[in-house]
């Protein structure tokens, strides 16, 4: 028997009494076709790419994956919270006191 628990709060979902919700997300790079004009044809894009790669090496950047698929199990309470604020915008708001 597989064990399920809420990936947000950790609640045990394997008892069969609690409802379980599955969230599947895909993140991928958007591709908007670019317009090519006469000026673009004269540019040396190979040199530009080389420069970008050198800069990335100097900053020791690892590129993010172009595609990622994720799956999460959620209890009913976390499911409701997620649907109300899927991007957690409320958590990013700051409430500073007036000094």
Secondary structure by P-SEA (a helix, b strand, c coil): cccccccccccccccccbbbbbbbbbbbbbbcbbbbcccccccaaaaaaaaaaaaaaaacccccccbbbbbbbbcaaaaaaaaaccccccccccccccc
